[in-house]
Amino acid sequence: MCLAVPGRVLDIEERDGTRMATVDFGGVVKEVCLEYLPDLRVGEYAIVHVGFALQRLDEESARQTLELFAELGLLQEEFGDPWETAAAEAGMDPVEEVRNQ
């Protein structure tokens, strides 16, 4: 599943002519392109989809959405390690599997 997730901008920089931000999604930090929201500032929230900030969001709405996503396990599904998720679904401990090889 690919969700649009709210995140808080931690810092902004220009890379090769493209405005990029480090964004915190409830504890998961990712790099995001800000070209669709050129006036977004550090500390503000945005809805992010496939690495692009698409729409500004107020802090309360972002917080509520992140809490709901966390309760539903959607943050782990969206940002977690797919190999770890597959192993967990198969009832395996990925760390133990590596040790046994």
Secondary structure, DSSP 8 states (H G I E B T S, - for coil): ----EEEEEEEEEEETTEEEEEEEETTEEEEEE-TT-TT--TT-EEEEETTEEEEEE-HHHHHHHHHHHHHHTHHHHHHS-HHHHHHHHTT--HHHHHHT-
